[in-house]
Amino acid sequence: MPLTARQPNPPVALVFPGQGAQYPRMAAGLYGHDSTFTYWMDEAFRLLAPDGPRLRREWLAETPSAEYDDVTVAQPLLYAVNHALGRMVLDWGVRPAAIIGHSVGEVAAATLAGILGFEDGIRLMRDRVVHFADTPPGGMLAVAASPDDVADLLGEDVHLAAVNAARQLLLAGEREPLARAARELDERGVVCRPVQARQAFHSPAVDAAVRATLPGFRAVPLRRPAFPFYSAYTPGRLADQQALDPDFWAWQAARTVYFAPALTALLAAHDCLLLEAGPGDGLSRLARRQPRVIARHSFVQALVPGGGRDDREAVDEVRRRLTLVAAGDRHDRLGH
């Protein structure tokens, strides 16, 4: 039976965004309202001590400080919010047919899939903050182009950071080379805009920082994923050998994110409801460009889309549908 938009129990694939998805008070409307979300956010702030209270204030502020987009704030908050939202959905009784993430979102996905423990994940985030804060000032640039279109701009100073859709890339580099690339793209009439990031993630500019974090990753126990896991660094279904390799996880921060090919592989294997269970709807907008979604074999939903939408209202709407998913799964297991 083909999947339909109103099917009460479609398979669900969880999707988690990364750097650039952060916005003031992302999903904060659920804090103090949903017990699961609140518990895991409080746990994150406790484990992030002594920076926990400061990060909590930044997250809840209507107008956060200028540091909000820096690695020291954005990365631990994105990890915590992604994880807490994912836990909330899992506690509704939903067992994902698949899971996928983008950048730090893949680390949160790995935690939810049981590859990585939550306390270990927080410890790695703290370690990342220490070492990545000292990387050269840089950034990322979203570009409406294909890799071939920008090939002549890539080199020692500007790097392909992510392939997000057919004509949606991220470039990364230190500030001045990236600014030169932006000016060149503008002269060509290519649409580009800065991403909310102060470091040149997914480029060799952060190689030294990655090497400094390797001992931390190698000290963490890793396990096989509890359900199908699609990695933007393979790109495709994650093999057990990679799931258990600490260097694979550590080097993600410096390697190109191939989100579009990974999502294509997921959708080739699963007709599903893609649920962006992180802040905003950036990956949902990318997913809607996928051929399987355009052909209505799969569908897309953002859990907390932001943009002025009330967090509680948005989540309640999704929960009503996914409660039917869980009920349908239990019904099937009972053999009815």
QUIMO-V40155 format. One record per pair of residues at least 6 apart in sequence whose ideal C-beta (glycine too) atoms are under 7 Angstrom apart, sorted by the first residue. I is the first residue (numbers start at 0). J is the second residue. D is the distance in Angstrom with one decimal. If there is no record, write none. Layout:
# QUIMO-V40155
i: (I/I)
j: (J/J)
d: (D/D)
This chain:
# QUIMO-V40155
i: (2/2/2/2/4/7/7/8/8/8/8/9/9/9/10/10/10/11/11/11/11/11/11/11/11/12/12/12/12/12/12/12/12/12/12/13/13/13/13/13/13/14/14/14/14/14/14/14/15/15/15/15/15/15/15/15/15/16/16/16/16/16/16/16/16/17/17/17/17/17/17/18/18/18/18/18/18/18/19/19/19/19/20/20/20/20/20/21/21/21/21/21/21/21/22/22/22/23/23/23/23/24/24/24/25/25/25/25/26/26/26/26/26/27/27/28/28/28/29/29/29/29/30/30/30/31/32/33/35/35/35/36/36/36/39/39/39/40/40/43/43/44/44/44/45/46/46/47/47/47/47/54/54/54/57/57/57/57/58/66/67/68/68/68/69/70/70/70/70/70/70/71/71/74/74/74/74/75/75/77/78/78/78/78/78/80/80/81/81/81/82/82/82/82/84/84/84/84/85/85/85/88/88/89/91/91/91/91/92/93/93/93/94/94/95/96/96/96/97/97/97/97/97/97/98/98/98/98/98/99/99/99/99/99/100/100/101/101/101/101/102/102/104/105/105/105/106/108/109/110/110/112/112/112/112/113/113/113/114/114/114/114/115/115/119/122/123/123/123/126/126/127/130/130/130/131/131/131/134/134/134/134/135/135/136/136/136/137/137/137/137/137/137/137/137/138/138/138/138/138/138/138/139/139/139/139/139/139/139/139/140/140/140/140/140/140/140/140/141/141/141/141/142/142/142/142/142/142/143/143/143/143/144/144/144/145/146/146/146/148/149/149/152/152/153/156/156/156/157/157/157/157/157/158/158/158/158/158/159/159/159/160/160/160/160/160/160/160/160/161/161/161/161/161/161/162/162/162/162/162/163/163/163/163/164/164/164/165/165/167/169/170/170/171/171/171/171/171/172/172/172/173/173/181/184/198/199/200/201/201/201/201/202/203/205/205/206/209/209/209/209/212/213/213/216/216/216/217/219/221/221/221/223/223/224/224/227/228/228/229/229/229/229/229/229/230/230/230/231/231/231/231/232/232/233/233/234/234/234/234/235/235/236/241/262/262/263/266/266/266/270/270/271/272/272/273/273/273/273/274/274/275/275/275/275/276/278/278/279/279/280/280/280/283/283/286/286/287/291/292/292/300/302/302/302/303/303/303/304)
j: (9/270/296/297/298/323/327/323/324/327/328/271/272/324/96/269/271/93/95/96/271/272/274/321/324/95/96/97/98/99/265/269/271/273/274/85/88/95/98/274/276/99/273/274/275/276/282/286/81/85/100/101/104/107/108/276/277/101/104/275/277/278/279/281/282/77/100/101/102/103/104/73/74/77/102/103/196/200/139/194/195/196/77/277/278/279/281/67/68/73/76/77/195/278/278/279/305/60/61/62/63/58/59/61/80/278/279/305/80/84/278/303/310/58/59/309/310/311/36/310/311/314/36/37/40/37/311/87/86/87/90/83/84/87/82/83/86/79/83/79/121/51/54/55/51/118/121/54/75/121/125/72/75/76/63/64/67/72/76/72/73/195/196/197/197/127/128/131/132/197/198/128/132/103/124/127/128/124/128/103/103/106/107/120/124/277/278/104/107/277/107/110/111/117/276/277/302/303/107/111/276/276/321/111/318/321/322/325/325/321/324/325/226/328/226/227/269/271/226/227/229/265/269/271/108/111/112/226/228/108/229/261/262/265/107/108/231/256/258/282/200/256/277/230/231/251/120/228/115/117/120/224/225/226/228/222/224/225/221/222/224/242/219/221/219/215/215/216/219/212/215/212/208/211/212/198/205/208/198/204/205/208/173/204/173/174/197/171/172/173/174/177/198/199/204/174/177/193/194/196/197/199/160/169/170/171/194/196/199/200/169/170/177/180/181/191/193/194/169/191/192/194/149/168/170/184/189/191/166/167/189/190/166/168/189/166/159/162/168/189/168/170/180/183/159/172/173/176/170/172/176/177/180/170/171/172/202/203/168/170/255/169/170/171/200/201/202/255/256/168/169/201/255/256/258/168/257/258/259/260/169/258/259/285/259/285/288/259/288/285/194/177/180/199/200/201/202/204/199/202/204/199/204/191/191/205/205/252/253/254/255/256/253/253/252/253/253/249/250/252/253/249/246/249/245/248/249/245/245/242/243/245/239/242/237/242/236/237/242/235/236/237/261/264/265/237/241/261/256/257/258/261/251/254/241/261/257/260/261/264/261/264/264/247/286/289/289/289/291/297/296/297/297/298/300/286/297/298/299/300/302/282/283/301/302/302/303/305/304/305/301/304/305/299/301/292/299/299/297/298/299/317/313/314/317/310/313/314/313)
d: (5.3/4.4/6.3/6.5/5.4/4.2/5.9/6.0/4.8/2.6/6.5/6.1/4.5/6.8/3.6/5.8/4.2/5.4/5.7/6.1/6.2/5.1/5.5/6.7/6.0/6.1/5.6/4.2/6.7/6.7/6.1/5.9/4.6/5.2/7.0/6.1/6.7/4.9/4.8/5.6/4.8/5.5/5.5/6.5/4.7/6.7/5.2/7.0/4.5/6.8/3.9/6.9/3.4/5.0/5.0/6.3/4.6/5.4/4.9/6.8/4.5/6.7/6.4/5.7/5.1/6.5/6.9/4.2/2.7/4.6/4.3/6.0/6.9/6.8/5.4/6.1/5.0/5.9/6.9/4.2/5.1/6.0/6.5/6.3/5.3/4.9/5.4/6.9/6.8/4.8/6.4/5.7/6.3/6.5/6.5/6.4/5.7/6.7/6.5/6.7/5.4/7.0/6.4/6.8/5.7/3.6/7.0/6.7/5.3/6.1/5.5/4.7/5.7/6.3/5.7/6.3/3.1/5.4/4.5/5.2/6.6/6.3/6.8/5.6/6.0/5.7/5.7/5.8/5.5/4.6/4.7/4.8/6.6/4.7/6.1/3.9/5.0/6.0/4.9/3.7/6.2/3.8/6.4/4.8/6.1/6.1/4.2/5.8/5.9/6.2/6.6/6.4/6.0/6.1/4.8/6.4/5.9/5.4/5.5/5.2/6.6/4.3/6.3/5.8/4.8/7.0/6.1/4.5/5.9/6.8/5.1/4.9/5.3/5.5/6.1/6.0/6.5/4.6/6.4/5.1/5.5/6.1/5.3/6.5/5.2/6.7/5.6/5.5/3.6/4.4/4.8/5.6/6.6/6.7/4.8/6.0/6.1/6.9/6.6/4.4/5.1/5.3/6.9/6.9/6.0/5.5/6.1/5.9/3.1/5.3/5.7/5.6/6.8/6.6/5.3/6.8/5.1/5.4/6.9/4.4/6.0/5.2/5.2/6.9/4.8/6.6/5.5/6.4/5.5/6.5/4.3/6.0/6.3/5.7/6.0/3.6/6.1/6.1/5.1/6.2/6.7/5.7/6.0/6.5/6.1/6.5/6.3/7.0/4.7/5.6/4.6/4.1/5.4/6.2/5.2/5.6/6.5/4.3/5.8/5.6/5.4/5.3/6.7/6.5/4.5/6.9/5.7/6.6/6.8/5.3/4.4/6.0/4.3/4.2/5.6/5.8/6.3/4.7/5.2/6.2/5.1/5.2/5.0/5.9/6.7/5.2/6.7/6.7/5.8/4.3/5.7/6.5/5.7/3.2/5.6/6.4/5.7/6.0/6.8/5.4/6.2/6.5/5.7/5.2/6.8/4.8/4.0/4.6/7.0/6.6/6.8/4.5/5.7/6.6/5.8/5.4/6.0/6.6/5.8/6.4/5.3/5.4/6.3/4.7/5.9/6.3/6.4/4.5/5.6/6.4/6.4/4.2/5.9/6.0/5.4/5.6/6.2/6.6/6.6/7.0/6.6/6.8/5.0/6.3/5.9/5.3/6.7/3.5/5.7/4.3/5.2/6.2/4.9/6.8/5.3/6.1/3.8/6.6/6.6/6.6/5.4/4.1/5.9/3.7/6.6/3.7/5.8/6.3/6.7/6.5/3.8/6.1/6.5/3.9/6.2/6.0/5.2/6.7/5.2/7.0/6.7/5.1/5.7/5.2/5.2/4.8/4.9/7.0/6.5/6.4/6.4/6.7/6.1/4.3/6.1/5.4/4.0/7.0/5.3/6.2/6.6/6.0/5.9/5.6/4.7/6.5/6.3/5.9/6.5/6.3/5.9/5.7/6.7/6.5/5.9/5.0/5.3/5.7/5.7/5.6/4.8/5.6/6.8/5.2/4.0/5.6/4.1/4.6/6.5/6.4/4.9/6.5/5.0/5.7/6.5/5.7/6.4/4.3/7.0/6.4/5.8/6.7/4.9/6.1/4.4/4.4/7.0/6.2/4.7/5.3/4.6/4.5/5.5/5.7/6.7/7.0/3.8/4.3/3.8/6.8/6.0/4.1/6.5/4.9/6.3/6.2/6.5/5.7/4.1/5.5/4.8/5.3/5.4/5.2/6.1/5.1/6.2/7.0/4.8/5.3/6.0/5.1/4.6/4.5/6.1/4.9/6.1/6.4/6.5/4.7/3.7/4.2/6.9/4.9/4.4/5.9/4.8/5.4/5.0/6.9/5.9/6.2/6.8/6.2/5.5/5.1/5.6/6.4/6.0)
